[in-house]
Amino acid sequence: MITEEQLIAIKDAYWNNMKNDEDLSAIYDALYDFIYSDIDYKDFEKLVSDNELIKKVFYSLPQYIIGKGISWGFSDTEVKDEIYIHIRDNKDLYKK
C-alpha cells in the first residue's frame, strides 16, 4: 500500500500532465447526473469551467480508482463506472 503523500504526488503528476479534460469526462457526467441535475447544463458548464470542482473530485477519488485510471485510462468504461458509482455513493460529500 502506498502512503497518502505518495498518492497525492501521483495525483499531482497526473493532474499536471493531463492532456485534455476528456480524460475526466466521467467526473463531469456523474456530478451533473447526481448533484447538479436540477440546473441547466449551460449553468453547470460555467460552474465547472475553471476545473477547480473537477480537481477537488479527482483528488478525492480513492486509490483503487486512481490506479485503474492511470493503468487503463480514465476514459475506460470500467474506470468511468467506478467513478460514477463513487460519486453516486458519496453525493452528500460532493454537494458541499
Secondary structure, DSSP 8 states (H G I E B T S, - for coil): ---HHHHHHHHHHHHHH---GGGGHHHHHHHHHHTSTTS-HHHHHHHHTTSHHHHHHHHHS-HHHHHHHHHH-TTSHHHHHHHHHHHHHTHHHHT-
